[in-house]
Structure formats: C-alpha cells, structure tokens
Amino acid sequence: MGQYKCIFSVVEGAADSTPAMRRAVALARASGAHLHFCGLLAPAAVNFVGHLSHTLRDVVKANMLSVRRDWLEEYMIGLREQGIEVSGEILWQEPDDENLVMRALNLRPDLVIKDAQHTGAIRPGFLSTVDQNLLRCCPYPLMIVAADAPALPSRVLAAVDPAHPWHAARQLNERVLGAALGIALQADARLSVASVIEAPPAQSKAERSRDPRSTDEIYQQHRQDHQERLHRLTALQGIPPDRSKVLYGEPASSLADYVAETGTDLLVIGTLYRGPIDHLFLGSTAKRLASAMPCDILAVKPEGFDQDFVAIHGMHALSEPVHDDNLAAALGRDPAGS
C-alpha cells in the first residue's frame, strides 16, 4: 500500500484503453487507492449528423452516452473483480482545462493522470493548449502520459533547484522529491535527482572591481556550492549522493538531454508560476519541457498553491457534493457533501 488515497484519471474520446488509463490502474493496484475515471465525449462527435433535426441529434447523443457508460461500467466491474476500488462518470463535453480543474477540486485527488494531447501537424510534439493550461493551473500533482508509455515507469528523475529562493520558501524541492519518491516506490522504479546550473553572465566592470576573482573562479565556486546544497537536500530524503547529478547549461534542454541519456520515462518537475494567482503564467523551464515532452511528466505545485487557487477560483466547487457514494465513502466524506 502507498501514499495515494484517490487517483483521478481523465479519459478522452472512445478508446477502450489508453496509456493514462493503464498507468492509473497500475498505480491504484499498487497503492490501494480509489480510482475515479472521468470520461469525456466531445459534442463535436455528432457534427457528422448536423443536417439532422435537433431531436435526432439528441437521440444520437443519448445513444453514444449510453454505449460509453455501458462500456465504462463493464470495465469497472472487471477492475473490482481484481480488488480495485473504482468509480466513474461519462460527461458530454469537450476536453476543457477549467472543467477538469473543477472536477479535480471536487474530488481533491492525490494524483491526476491524463494522456498527452498534441497540437497536430503545425507544431507536432507540442502539448495541446488544454494540457499546458492544466500544467499551469491544476492544483494537484498532474501526470501527463505519452502515447508509448509503459504501465509503470522504471526510471524516475526528479528535477530540483536547491539554489532558488522561491523553491525553498514554498517547499517546492521537498514536494518534488516527495512525489518522485512516492511514484518510484509504487512502481518499484529507480529514482535519480538532477539539478541544472546555468552559465553565469559576463561580469561588468563594477562587479569585477568588487570581486577580483575571474568569471571561471566564481563559476567553480558556484558549482561547488550548488553541489553541496543538492547533496544536503537529497540526504534529508534518504537519497544517496550517487543518485544525484548536477547538469550544466540551459535547464530545459539539459534536462531533456539527460532524460534521453539515462532512459528516464518519468520526469518530476516543480511548476513555478509568475504573476497573481488569478493570472498565472507557467515557469519558462516547465513550459519548454512541456513543449518538448521528452518523456512522461509529473508536475507538482508549491506548498499552499491549492488553497490559494481555491480562494480565488473555486470555493463554490469545494462546497458541491461528491455525487458517487462509493467514492465519497472511500474518501471519508459524507455523500451529501456535508
């Protein structure tokens, strides 16, 4: 058994099995968590009958929902026979980051899992706007799963920045390492830690007058200090020094290269945000990694992000009832929402 109590799996379209579904099932089985599926059927699916009357369109919609709900119920029966606690719903709506965040706020899961969706031929490989917005705004740990992903990762890499003051102030490094340790434990995966040092900018005359050391000397001292901070940080989590690595260069490209070099299949990152909580911008490193999608990504928010987000956007969502009695019981809540 493990750290997860509730896993929220997003299922888009009419596929009977997706990498994210398989990941969610495998983690629920390993951890004993309750698994909740949220299936989305897009209204655009009935565009091909647009020439028909509204009545016939409603019939087609009802039939599509009925077929999909029957499939989900049969699928969940099979999972229950395997000892997995599971619930689910099929919604008639386009994949939408705001609606998915509101569903997550109702459930308060330990983990949200979703298949990666890409922008198409114009920018192949780039995550869709919905996925990038979820990385920016989802208050809970969000795992984006690639199309060729295994059921469970075998190599997990946690990316941290022990020198960043904002990371320390909001416990982001600790949350990234905690999430990485948790998933590595459930998946029986090898865990490594990486941190990136960027090349220092050239010194101005004023800076050189205050510090007579050369740029190389300053950089070497900076590298040594960074390595010591990294080892202190990982030691607090019981991670041995030989599992941590300092990389040099631009953070996103350095991490992507290291992912490829080590065969990493899950990268755990902390997502900083800039600006007020009601007008968020994803940090540049997370945004570039999301664009490149070098492997599966687990994005973790800083301490207190969920409370800040709810205070601005979602208090009414938390007051809504959990509509599934089995799920409510599994989470220790009153099904009526009291």
C-alpha positions in Angstrom: 0.0 0.0 0.0 1.2 3.5 -0.6 0.7 7.2 -0.3 -2.2 7.6 -2.8 -5.8 7.6 -1.5 -7.6 8.9 -4.6 -6.4 8.8 -8.3 -8.3 10.8 -10.9 -7.9 9.5 -14.4 -9.1 11.6 -17.4 -10.3 9.5 -20.4 -10.9 11.4 -23.7 -12.8 10.1 -26.7 -14.0 6.5 -27.3 -10.8 4.5 -26.8 -11.2 1.3 -24.7 -7.7 1.6 -23.3 -5.1 4.4 -23.2 -1.6 4.8 -21.6 -3.0 7.0 -18.9 -5.8 4.5 -18.0 -3.2 1.7 -17.8 -1.0 3.9 -15.6 -3.9 4.8 -13.3 -5.0 1.2 -12.9 -1.4 0.0 -12.2 -0.9 2.7 -9.6 -4.3 2.1 -8.0 -3.5 -1.6 -7.8 -0.1 -1.0 -6.3 -1.2 1.7 -3.8 -4.7 0.6 -2.9 -6.1 4.0 -3.9 -9.6 4.6 -5.0 -9.6 5.2 -8.8 -12.1 7.6 -10.4 -12.5 7.7 -14.2 -13.8 10.9 -15.8 -14.7 10.1 -19.4 -15.2 12.9 -21.9 -17.3 12.6 -25.1 -17.0 15.7 -27.2 -20.1 17.3 -28.6 -18.2 17.6 -31.9 -18.7 13.9 -32.3 -22.2 14.5 -33.6 -21.2 17.1 -36.2 -21.5 14.5 -38.9 -25.2 14.4 -38.3 -25.5 18.2 -38.3 -28.0 18.1 -41.1 -30.5 16.2 -39.0 -33.1 17.7 -36.7 -32.3 18.6 -33.0 -34.5 15.6 -32.0 -32.4 13.1 -34.0 -29.2 14.7 -32.8 -30.4 14.3 -29.2 -31.1 10.6 -30.0 -27.6 10.1 -31.3 -26.1 11.9 -28.3 -28.1 9.7 -25.9 -27.1 6.6 -27.7 -23.4 7.5 -27.7 -23.5 8.3 -24.0 -25.4 5.1 -23.2 -22.9 2.9 -25.1 -19.9 4.6 -23.5 -21.4 4.4 -20.0 -22.2 0.7 -20.5 -18.6 0.2 -21.6 -17.2 2.0 -18.6 -19.4 0.0 -16.1 -18.3 -3.3 -17.7 -14.7 -2.1 -17.5 -15.0 -1.1 -13.8 -16.7 -4.5 -13.0 -13.5 -6.2 -14.2 -11.3 -3.9 -12.1 -13.5 -4.5 -9.0 -13.1 -8.3 -9.5 -9.3 -7.6 -9.3 -9.8 -5.9 -5.9 -9.5 -2.3 -7.2 -11.9 0.3 -5.7 -13.2 2.3 -8.7 -15.9 4.7 -9.8 -16.5 6.7 -12.9 -18.6 9.0 -15.0 -19.0 9.9 -18.7 -19.6 13.6 -19.4 -20.8 15.2 -22.7 -18.3 17.9 -23.0 -15.2 19.0 -24.9 -11.9 18.5 -23.1 -11.6 21.7 -21.2 -9.0 22.6 -18.6 -11.4 24.7 -16.5 -14.0 21.9 -16.2 -11.3 19.4 -15.4 -9.8 21.6 -12.7 -13.3 22.0 -11.2 -13.8 18.2 -11.2 -10.4 17.8 -9.5 -11.4 20.4 -6.9 -14.5 18.3 -6.1 -12.5 15.1 -5.7 -9.3 16.5 -4.2 -7.2 13.6 -5.5 -3.7 12.8 -4.6 -2.9 12.4 -8.3 -4.4 13.4 -11.7 -3.4 11.3 -14.7 -4.1 12.3 -18.3 -3.0 11.2 -21.8 -0.8 13.7 -23.6 -2.7 15.5 -26.4 -0.7 17.4 -29.0 -1.4 20.3 -31.2 -1.2 18.5 -34.5 0.7 18.9 -37.8 1.5 22.6 -37.4 3.6 22.1 -34.2 4.0 18.3 -33.9 5.1 17.2 -30.4 3.9 20.3 -28.7 1.3 19.7 -25.9 -2.2 21.0 -26.5 -3.4 24.2 -25.0 -5.6 22.2 -22.6 -2.6 20.2 -21.4 -0.4 23.3 -21.0 -3.2 25.1 -19.1 -3.6 22.1 -16.8 0.1 22.1 -16.1 -0.3 25.8 -15.2 -3.4 25.6 -13.1 -4.2 22.1 -11.8 -3.9 22.4 -8.0 -2.9 18.7 -7.6 0.0 16.6 -8.9 -0.6 16.1 -12.6 0.9 13.3 -14.6 0.9 13.7 -18.4 1.4 10.3 -20.1 2.9 9.8 -23.5 1.4 7.6 -26.2 4.2 5.0 -25.9 4.4 4.9 -22.1 4.6 1.6 -20.2 2.1 0.8 -17.5 4.5 1.9 -14.8 7.8 3.9 -15.1 11.1 2.1 -14.5 13.3 5.2 -14.2 12.1 8.3 -12.4 14.0 11.6 -12.5 13.3 14.4 -10.1 14.4 17.9 -11.2 15.1 20.3 -8.3 16.8 23.7 -7.8 18.3 23.9 -4.3 19.6 27.4 -5.0 16.3 29.0 -6.0 14.9 31.1 -3.0 11.3 30.7 -4.2 11.7 26.9 -4.2 12.9 26.9 -0.6 10.2 29.4 0.6 7.3 27.3 -0.8 8.9 23.8 -0.1 8.8 23.0 -3.8 12.0 21.0 -3.9 10.8 18.9 -1.0 7.4 18.4 -2.7 9.1 17.3 -5.9 11.3 14.8 -4.1 8.3 13.5 -2.1 6.3 13.0 -5.2 9.2 11.3 -7.0 9.9 9.0 -4.1 6.2 8.1 -3.9 5.9 7.1 -7.5 9.2 5.3 -7.5 8.1 3.3 -4.5 4.7 2.3 -6.1 6.3 1.5 -9.4 9.4 -0.2 -8.0 11.4 2.2 -10.2 14.9 3.6 -9.9 15.0 7.2 -8.7 17.6 9.8 -9.6 17.8 13.5 -8.9 19.1 16.2 -11.2 19.7 20.0 -10.9 20.9 22.4 -13.5 23.4 25.2 -13.3 23.3 27.8 -16.0 26.5 29.6 -17.2 27.0 32.9 -15.4 26.6 36.1 -17.3 29.8 38.2 -18.1 30.8 40.4 -15.2 30.5 44.2 -15.6 33.4 46.5 -14.7 31.7 47.4 -11.4 31.3 43.7 -10.5 34.9 43.0 -11.3 36.0 45.9 -9.1 34.1 44.4 -6.2 35.2 40.8 -6.7 38.7 40.4 -8.2 38.2 36.7 -9.0 37.8 35.6 -12.6 34.5 34.5 -14.0 35.8 30.9 -14.1 36.7 31.1 -10.4 33.3 32.5 -9.5 31.6 29.8 -11.6 33.6 27.0 -10.0 32.7 28.2 -6.5 29.1 28.4 -7.6 29.2 24.8 -8.9 30.7 23.6 -5.6 28.1 25.4 -3.5 25.3 24.1 -5.7 26.6 20.5 -5.4 26.7 20.8 -1.6 23.2 22.2 -1.5 21.9 19.4 -3.7 23.6 16.7 -1.5 22.1 18.2 1.7 18.7 18.4 0.1 18.7 14.7 -1.1 20.3 13.5 2.1 17.2 14.7 4.0 15.1 12.4 1.9 17.4 9.5 2.3 18.6 9.6 -1.3 22.3 8.6 -1.7 24.8 11.0 -3.3 25.4 8.7 -6.3 21.8 9.1 -7.3 22.1 12.9 -7.8 23.6 14.7 -10.8 24.5 18.4 -11.5 23.9 19.4 -15.1 25.3 22.5 -16.9 23.5 24.6 -19.4 20.0 25.8 -20.3 17.7 24.0 -17.8 15.0 22.6 -20.2 17.4 21.3 -22.9 19.9 20.0 -20.3 17.1 18.0 -18.6 15.7 16.7 -21.9 19.2 15.5 -23.0 19.7 13.8 -19.6 16.3 12.1 -19.9 17.3 10.7 -23.2 20.8 9.7 -22.0 19.5 7.8 -18.9 16.4 6.3 -20.4 14.2 8.1 -18.0 10.5 7.5 -18.5 9.0 9.9 -15.9 10.3 13.4 -15.1 9.1 15.0 -12.0 9.2 18.8 -12.0 8.0 21.7 -9.9 5.9 24.2 -11.7 6.5 27.8 -10.6 4.1 30.5 -11.5 4.5 34.2 -12.1 2.0 36.9 -11.5 -1.0 36.9 -9.2 -2.7 33.5 -8.6 -5.7 34.6 -10.7 -3.5 35.3 -13.8 -0.9 32.5 -13.8 2.0 32.0 -16.2 3.8 28.7 -16.3 7.5 29.0 -15.4 9.8 29.0 -18.5 11.6 25.7 -17.8 8.3 23.8 -17.2 6.8 25.4 -20.4 9.8 24.3 -22.5 9.8 20.8 -21.1 6.0 20.6 -21.8 6.6 21.7 -25.3 9.4 19.1 -25.9 7.7 16.3 -23.8 10.9 14.2 -23.6 9.0 11.6 -21.5 6.1 11.4 -19.2 5.9 14.4 -16.9 4.6 14.7 -13.3 4.1 18.3 -12.4 4.0 19.4 -8.7 2.8 22.7 -7.4 4.4 24.6 -4.5 3.1 24.4 -0.9 -0.2 26.3 -0.5 -1.0 26.6 -4.2 -4.2 24.6 -3.9 -5.5 26.8 -1.0 -4.5 30.0 -2.9 -6.2 28.8 -6.1 -9.4 27.8 -4.3 -9.6 31.1 -2.5 -9.6 32.9 -5.9 -11.4 30.5 -8.2 -13.1 27.5 -6.5 -14.7 27.9 -3.1 -18.1 27.0 -4.6 -16.6 23.9 -6.1 -15.5 22.6 -2.7 -19.0 23.1 -1.4 -20.5 20.8 -4.0 -21.3 17.2 -3.0 -19.4 14.2 -4.2 -22.0 12.5 -6.3 -20.7 9.0 -6.2 -21.5 7.3 -2.8 -18.7 4.7 -3.1 -16.1 7.4 -3.9 -17.4 9.5 -1.1 -17.1 6.6 1.4 -13.6 5.8 0.1 -12.5 9.4 0.7 -14.1 9.5 4.1 -16.7 12.1 3.2 -20.5 12.5 3.5 -22.0 11.7 0.1 -24.3 14.6 0.6 -21.3 16.9 0.8 -21.8 18.0 4.4 
